[in-house]
Amino acid sequence: MINRKWTSAALVVGVLGGSAILSSASADDKGLTPTLPAESDVSAPEAAPEKTAGVETIVVTAQKRAEDSQDIPIAITALSADDLAARGIKNMSDLATSVPGMSFGDVSGAPQIFSRGVGFNTLTGVGESSIAVNVDGMYIEHPGAIGMMQRDLARVEFLRGPQGTLYGHNAIGGVLNLITQSPSDVTGAGATASYGNYNSYEVSGYSTGEVTKGVRVRLYAEKDYRDGYVENLAPAGTGNSSYDGARGITGRFSLDADLTPDIAFQLRLFHRAEQMSGPLYKPTNPAFMSAALGMPVSTLGTITSFDPWKAKLDEGADSDRSFSGGSGRFDVDFDVAQFVSITSFSSYRFKENNYDGDGTLLPIYKIGPRHDYATTFTQEFNLLHSGEKTNWTLGVYYLHDKGDTATYAPGPFNYNNITWNRSDQTFDSASIFADITQKLTEDFSIYGGLRGIFEKTDFQHESYSGPTSAGLQSPPPPYTPGGSGWACTYDGLSNDGGGLGAYGDQDQNRTAVTGRAGATYQLAKRSNVYAQVSVGDKSGVYDNASCTPFTKPENLTAYEVGTKNVFFGGTLQLNGALYYYDYKDVQIEEIVTPTIFYKSADARTFGMEVEAQWVPTDQLNFNLGVNLMSAKYTKFDNGDFLNLIVPGYNPRTDQSGNYLNRSPVYTISLGAQYDQPLDFGMLTFRSDVYASGSYYLRPYNMADDKQEAYTAVGGSISFTPNNADWMVRAFIKNATNRAVLMGSVASLPGQEGIYAAPRTFGIETSINF
C-alpha cells in the first residue's frame, strides 16, 4: 500500500513540478531579500522578526532552521509579537480568525483545533490533537493543555497540511509552533494591565537582562481573572452566580547561555494553573427535549434556559487544570553541520469536580468527579546542513507518555446507580527521519523526506455500571470474580463480569511511514511556485470511557500546489494554494449510553486559500485571509445516539456525503490598521472582521448540529506618546454580540452546546522600562 502511494506521489510531483516551471508568470523582482541569521544561528528558535520597507519579513523555524517564511514551500501563517498585539490575539479562538482554514472549538474542556477540515473529532476529550502543537520545540501531547500556553509569545507559526516528515507524531492536519520571548542582553522590564467587562482583568510583567557575560535570563509572571459569561438564573440550587468564569496564574523562566563560540544552551521552564466554573454545556434543541421528557415546549422554560448566556442548573460546574514543565536545548556548530538536542518534560493535571450533564434543574444526569493526569518526556536530536545548493536534515525522536484517567457518572435519574471508568495508558513513540532540498538550477529545486514511526501502547481499563450502596459520588463496590456490573477489568482481575467485552489489558505495537515530495520554482526574489504531495499519520486510540478495542490510526494523503509572492517593492504580499486531501480512517466517537465506541470513516477535502498583506504607506496596513473548501465524508456508516432517546429522530446509518465537523464552505478574515501621527504621539485605529459560512458540529448534519453563517467584528484604538515607552489601548471583540456554537455533544435529554464569548470590551495599558 505504501509503495503504491509513493509511486503515485512521484508521478504527481513530476507533473506538478513541470507545470510550475511552465507557469512562471512574471513577478515584480523588487521584493526585498531578508537578512537571515548567520549560519551558526540557523536553527535558533528565537530568531526575531525584522522590519522591511513594507510587509514585515518574519523569519520562522518551520523546517527546523531559520528561513524567511516566504521562501518555504508550505502554506504558513506567521504572526510576530506586534501582529498578535495589534490584532488582540490572546487565545486559540482569537488565532482562528487570523489563519485561513483554521477553526477552533471546545468539547469536555479539551480545545479542538481544525485546519482544512482535519481536526480532533472526539467528544470525551480522549485522544490527541490532529494539529501538532509545539512550544519552543516541546510537543504538547494532551489537548487540554494546548490552550494554556499562548502567553508571552514572540511568534506564532501555523503550518497547514500534513507535516509528517519533520514533525511526524500526530501532525496529520498541520503544526502550530508557539515561540516564547527570549532573554535579552539589554537589561529591561515591563508590565501590562487590562480591565474589561465581566470584571475581567489581566496583570503581567517581565524582567530580562544579562546576569553574567554570555548568560541572559528572562522572568515572566501573569495573573488573570474573569466572571462567568453565563448567568445562573437559579443560584439557590448550585451556589454559582455565573458559569464559564476563569482565573489563572502563569510563570516562566528563560535562560540563554553562550557556553563557547560554537555551543549555545537554552532553558525554558513554565507553570500555568487555571480554575474554571465550567466547562458548561447547555441544551440547544427545545423540540427534541420536549419529546425526550414528554413536556410541552411552553413549559421547558421552568426547568432550563435556551438563551446562550443564561442557565438553570441543579448542579455546579467546577474544574481545575495545571500544566508544568520545561525544555532544554543545545546547539553545537560543527561548520559543515549543526547538531541540535531538545529535551523536554511536562506534567498535565485536569480535574472536573462536578458537571450537570443534562443542563436543567431536573436530577437527570451528572458527571463528576472526572480526572485526566499525565506526564510526558521527549527527546529529539537533529543534524542540519545548510549549503548553497543543498540543505538536509537528519533526526531521531522519542516520546514517552503515561496517563491516568477516571470518570464517575451517577444516574441517570437514580444516583444510587453509577457508571465508573478508569484507565491507565503508557505510550511510547520513536521515529527516525530525513529531509533534503536540492537545487537543480539557480531557480528550480526539488525536495523530499521520509519518516519511520514506531509506537507501542499499553492500555489497561476497568469499568463498572450498576448500583452503589453508599449513594451519590461513592466508588463502585469491591470487585469479586463474576461480580455483577464489572467489565474489562485488569490488574490481575478476571475479565468475566458484565459481559461488555474483555479489553481490560491490551498492548498495541505498530509502525508507519510518512513523508513528502515536491518541487519549487523561484519566479523572482521572494516569489515562487511549488507543488507537493505529503502523507500524514495520526496514532490509533483506546477509548478511556468504554470497553472497546483499539481503533486504527488515521491516514491522510495531501496534494497541494501553491504560490508565494511579494510585489511592488515589498509593499504587497500575496500567497495562495490549492489542495486536495484523501483522508482515511477518520476517528469518530459514537455514544450509546453509557458506553462510547470509536468508529472509522473516510473523507475527502479540497479547496483553495488566499492570504495577503498590503502596506501601501507607512500609515496603512491591510490583511486578508480567505479559505474556500468542500470537506465531506465519502464512507461513514453510523447511527445517531439521539435516535435511542427519541426513536425516529435520525434513522439514517449511512452518513456518506455529510460535511466534516467544523468545516465551513468559506471563511474570510479582513483587517485594517491606520496610524495617525499627532504632535505629541501616535493614534492607531484597528478593525478586524471575520466571516464564516455555516458548519456542523456533529457528523450527522442535523439542523440542530448546525452553526449558521455569521460575522464577528472587533477593533481597537491605541495611543503611544512621543519619546515614551508606554501605551494605552481600548478594545472590543464580538461587537455585535453574536452567539456562536463552539461545541456540541449528544447527551440526556438531548443536544447540548458550548458558546463562544459574548461581546467583550476593555482597556489595556503597558509600559517598558
C-alpha positions, 0 to 999 in steps of 0.5 A: 500500500505504501509503495503504491502511494509513493509511486503515485506521489512521484508521478504527481510531483513530476507533473506538478513540478513541470507545470510550475516551471511552465507557469512562471508568470512574471513577478515584480523582482523588487521584493526585498531579500531578508537578512537571515541569521548567520549560519551558526544561528540557523536553527535558533528558535528565537530568531526575531522578526525584522522590519522591511520597507513594507510587509514585515519579513518574519523569519520562522523555524518551520523546517527546523532552521531559520528561513524567511517564511516566504521562501518555504514551500508550505502554506504558513501563517506567521504572526510576530509579537506586534501582529498578535498585539495589534490584532488582540490575539490572546487565545486559540479562538482569537488565532482562528480568525487570523489563519485561513482554514483554521477553526477552533472549538471546545468539547469536555474542556479539551480545545479542538483545533481544525485546519482544512477540515482535519481536526480532533473529532472526539467528544470525551476529550480522549485522544490527541490533537490532529494539529501538532502543537509545539512550544519552543520545540516541546510537543504538547501531547494532551489537548487540554493543555494546548490552550494554556500556553499562548502567553508571552509569545514572540511568534506564532507559526501555523503550518497547514497540511500534513507535516509528517516528515519533520514533525511526524507524531500526530501532525496529520492536519498541520503544526502550530509552533508557539515561540516564547520571548527570549532573554535579552542582553539589554537589561529591561522590564515591563508590565501590562494591565487590562480591565474589561467587562465581566470584571475581567482583568489581566496583570503581567510583567517581565524582567530580562537582562544579562546576569553574567557575560554570555548568560541572559535570563528572562522572568515572566509572571501573569495573573488573570481573572474573569466572571462567568459569561453565563448567568445562573438564573437559579443560584439557590440550587448550585451556589454559582452566580455565573458559569464559564468564569476563569482565573489563572496564574502563569510563570516562566523562566528563560535562560540563554547561555553562550557556553563557547563560540560554537555551543549555545544552551537554552532553558525554558521552564513554565507553570500555568494553573487555571480554575474554571466554573465550567466547562458548561454545556447547555441544551440547544434543541427545545423540540427534541427535549420536549419529546425526550421528557414528554413536556410541552415546549411552553413549559421547558422554560421552568426547568432550563434556559435556551438563551446562550448566556443564561442557565438553570442548573441543579448542579455546579460546574467546577474544574481545575487544570495545571500544566508544568514543565520545561525544555532544554536545548543545545546547539553545537556548530560543527561548520559543515553541520549543526547538531541540535538536542531538545529535551523536554518534560511536562506534567498535565493535571485536569480535574472536573469536580462536578458537571450537570450533564443534562443542563436543567434543574431536573436530577437527570444526569451528572458527571463528576468527579472526572480526572485526566493526569499525565506526564510526558518526556521527549527527546529529539536530536537533529543534524542540519546542513545548510549549503548553497545548493543543498540543505538536509536534515537528519533526526531521531525522536522519542516520546514517552507518555503515561496517563491516568484517567477516571470518570464517575457518572451517577444516574441517570435519574437514580444516583444510587446507580453509577457508571465508573471508568478508569484507565491507565495508558503508557505510550511510547513513540520513536521515529527516525527521519530525513529531509533534503532540498536540492537545487537543480538550477539557480531557480528550480529545486526539488525536495523530499523526506521520509519518516519511520514511526514506531509506537507501542501502547499499553492500555489497561481499563476497568469499568463498572455500571450498576448500583452503589450502596453508599449513594451519590459520588461513592466508588463502585463496590469491591470487585469479586470474580463474576461480580455483577456490573464489572467489565474489562477489568485488569490488574490481575482481575478476571475479565468475566463480569458484565459481559461488555467485552474483555479489553481490560489489558491490551498492548498495541505495537505498530509502525508507519511511514510518512513523508513528502515530495515536491518541487519549487520554482523561484519566479523572482526574489521572494516569489515562487511556485511549488507543488507537493504531495505529503502523507500524514499519520495520526496514532490509533486510540483506546477509548478511556470511557468504554470497553472497546478495542483499539481503533486504527490510526488515521491516514491522510494523503495531501496534494497541494500546489501553491504560490508565494509572492511579494510585489511592488517593492515589498509593499504587497504580499500575496500567497495562495494554494490549492489542495486536495486531501484523501483522508482515511480512517477518520476517528469518530466517537459514537455514544450509546449510553453509557458506553462510547465506541470509536468508529472509522470513516473516510473523507475527502477535502479540497479547496483553495486559500488566499492570504495577503498583506498590503502596506501601501504607506507607512500609515496603512496596513491591510490583511486578508485571509480567505479559505474556500473548501468542500470537506465531506465524508465519502464512507461513514456508516453510523447511527445517531445516539439521539435516535435511542432517546427519541426513536425516529429522530435520525434513522439514517446509518449511512452518513456518506456525503455529510460535511466534516465537523467544523468545516465551513464552505468559506471563511474570510478574515479582513483587517485594517490598521491606520496610524495617525501621527499627532504632535505629541504621539501616535493614534492607531485605529484597528478593525478586524472582521471575520466571516464564516459560512455555516458548519456542523458540529456533529457528523450527522448534519442535523439542523440542530448540529448546525452553526449558521453563517455569521460575522464577528467584528472587533477593533481597537484604538491605541495611543503611544506618546512621543519619546515614551515607552508606554501605551494605552489601548481600548478594545472590543471583540464580538461587537455585535454580540453574536452567539456562536456554537463552539461545541456540541455533544449528544447527551440526556435529554438531548443536544447540548452546546458550548458558546463562544464569548459574548461581546467583550470590551476593555482597556489595556495599558503597558509600559517598558522600562 
